[in-house]
Amino acid sequence: MLDRRQILTGLGTIAMASLAPKALSAAGKVSLDRTSVLLVIDVQNCFLPGGSLAVKDGDKVVPVINGIAKKFADVVMTQDWHTPGHISFASSHSGKKPFETLEVKYGKQVLWPDHCVQGTDGAALSKDLAIPHTELILRKGFNKDVDSYSAFTEADGKTTTGLAAYLKARKLQRVFIAGLATDFCVAWSALDARKAGFDVYVIEDACRGIDTQGSLAKAWADMNKAGVKRIQSGDLAA
């Protein structure tokens, strides 16, 4: 499984996309049904252009997500929601700089610029998202002492967010994932969703990746191995 915490340097883009193995793809159009849910990951100001931890072209996912969301009766969003002084912030550790790593009780933690601090504009969802029928906004990363990338399990690998139980209680078994960033929070969410027994699709053009040191190719390889299906927004039946 791709470990975001192992990054040692900044978010330099490496042209590895052409090397990414072809993930499982759905043949023909993918029909949606009452068990289908769209999971929109972390489309927040800090991850958009101009944000403190911006994903290149992150804003371009918004119109794609708005379009496909209309096809889903059920939509869930996630929101990174860190406390001030969060363990993942370089500023919380004397002498440390962003993108250095630190050993913490649950393993190696990459240190990030301050981002998505609770109640700040940076933590807000993009104002351009237009999905009024969203049923749940799940906030993650609010535990000051544990980071959280996946929508399903925190970075300690054992603390759940409750999302799997929520989806199963509502009999939602097919999870379609979009958002930011493909090779980190999207991939972690997809892999954990598979572990929880869901049928998982990642909508590639509704995501954007960081792609540092081959991370995007690695993420697709890991998702492919886990049985995640890689599709495009145009593959969804009207």
SVG drawing of the C-alpha trace seen along z (x, -y; Angstrom):
<svg xmlns="http://www.w3.org/2000/svg" viewBox="-32 -32 48 40">
<polyline fill="none" stroke="black" stroke-width="0.4" points="0.0,0.0 1.3,-3.4 2.6,-5.1 2.2,-8.9 4.4,-9.1 7.4,-7.9 7.8,-11.0 11.2,-12.6 11.1,-15.6 8.7,-18.2 5.9,-17.8 7.9,-17.8 6.0,-16.4 7.6,-13.4 6.3,-12.4 5.5,-8.8 1.9,-8.6 2.8,-6.8 4.4,-4.1 1.4,-3.5 0.0,0.1 -3.5,0.3 -5.8,0.8 -8.9,2.9 -11.4,1.2 -15.1,1.7 -16.2,2.9 -18.6,0.5 -20.8,-1.9 -21.1,-1.5 -24.7,-1.5 -25.5,-3.0 -28.1,-1.5 -29.5,-2.0 -26.3,-0.5 -24.0,-3.1 -22.5,-6.1 -20.2,-8.9 -17.4,-9.6 -15.8,-13.0 -12.5,-13.3 -11.1,-16.6 -12.0,-19.2 -10.9,-22.0 -9.3,-25.4 -5.9,-24.3 -5.6,-21.7 -6.7,-24.0 -4.4,-26.4 -3.2,-29.1 -3.7,-26.8 -1.0,-25.9 -0.8,-22.3 -2.1,-22.8 -2.5,-19.9 -1.6,-21.0 -4.9,-21.6 -6.9,-20.5 -9.6,-23.0 -10.2,-21.2 -11.9,-18.3 -14.8,-20.5 -16.8,-20.8 -16.3,-17.1 -17.5,-16.2 -20.5,-18.5 -21.5,-16.9 -21.2,-13.3 -22.8,-13.9 -26.1,-14.5 -26.1,-10.9 -25.9,-9.7 -28.8,-9.5 -26.2,-9.2 -23.2,-11.4 -20.7,-11.6 -17.9,-14.2 -14.9,-14.2 -13.2,-17.2 -9.7,-17.3 -10.2,-19.0 -7.0,-19.4 -6.6,-21.1 -4.1,-23.9 -0.7,-22.4 -1.6,-19.0 1.0,-16.3 1.3,-16.3 2.4,-20.0 6.1,-20.8 5.4,-23.9 4.4,-21.7 8.0,-20.3 10.9,-22.5 13.6,-22.6 11.5,-20.6 10.6,-21.7 7.7,-20.6 8.2,-17.3 10.7,-16.0 9.7,-12.9 9.3,-12.1 8.9,-8.9 5.6,-8.9 3.9,-6.2 2.1,-4.8 5.1,-4.9 6.8,-7.4 4.9,-10.6 5.6,-13.1 5.4,-16.7 3.3,-19.0 2.7,-22.8 -0.1,-23.8 -3.3,-23.0 -7.1,-22.5 -7.1,-24.0 -10.5,-23.7 -12.7,-26.8 -10.4,-28.4 -11.1,-29.4 -8.4,-26.9 -10.4,-24.0 -13.6,-25.0 -14.9,-23.0 -14.6,-24.7 -17.3,-27.2 -17.7,-26.0 -18.9,-22.5 -22.6,-22.3 -23.9,-19.1 -26.9,-20.1 -28.0,-16.5 -24.9,-15.5 -26.1,-13.5 -23.0,-13.4 -19.8,-15.5 -17.3,-13.4 -14.5,-15.3 -11.2,-13.4 -7.9,-14.3 -9.4,-16.0 -7.5,-13.9 -4.5,-16.1 -2.2,-13.1 -3.0,-11.0 -3.1,-11.9 -5.9,-10.7 -5.8,-10.3 -8.3,-7.6 -12.0,-8.2 -12.3,-4.9 -9.3,-4.4 -6.9,-6.8 -3.2,-6.7 -2.7,-4.4 -4.3,-1.7 -6.8,-0.7 -9.0,-3.7 -12.1,-3.8 -14.0,-6.8 -17.3,-5.0 -17.9,-5.5 -17.9,-1.8 -20.6,-1.1 -22.6,-4.1 -22.5,-2.9 -23.4,0.7 -26.3,-0.4 -27.7,-2.2 -27.0,0.8 -24.5,-1.1 -22.0,1.3 -20.6,-0.2 -18.3,-3.1 -17.2,-5.6 -14.4,-7.8 -13.4,-11.3 -11.3,-14.2 -7.8,-15.0 -5.2,-13.6 -5.3,-10.5 -2.1,-9.1 -2.7,-9.8 -6.2,-10.4 -8.1,-8.9 -5.8,-5.9 -5.9,-5.3 -9.6,-5.6 -10.0,-3.2 -7.7,-0.6 -9.5,-0.7 -12.9,-0.6 -11.8,2.7 -10.6,4.0 -14.0,3.3 -15.6,5.3 -16.9,2.7 -16.9,2.7 -14.7,-0.3 -14.3,-2.5 -11.9,-5.5 -13.0,-8.1 -9.7,-9.1 -10.6,-12.4 -12.5,-13.5 -9.2,-13.3 -5.8,-14.9 -2.5,-13.5 0.6,-14.9 2.8,-12.4 6.1,-12.7 8.8,-10.2 6.6,-7.8 3.8,-8.0 1.0,-8.1 2.1,-5.0 2.6,-3.2 -0.9,-4.2 -2.5,-2.8 -0.5,0.4 -1.6,0.8 -5.3,0.1 -5.1,2.4 -3.8,5.2 -6.6,4.7 -9.3,4.9 -10.1,1.2 -11.7,0.4 -10.2,-2.6 -12.8,-4.5 -13.5,-7.8 -16.5,-10.1 -17.7,-9.3 -18.0,-5.7 -20.9,-6.3 -24.2,-5.6 -26.6,-8.6"/>
</svg>
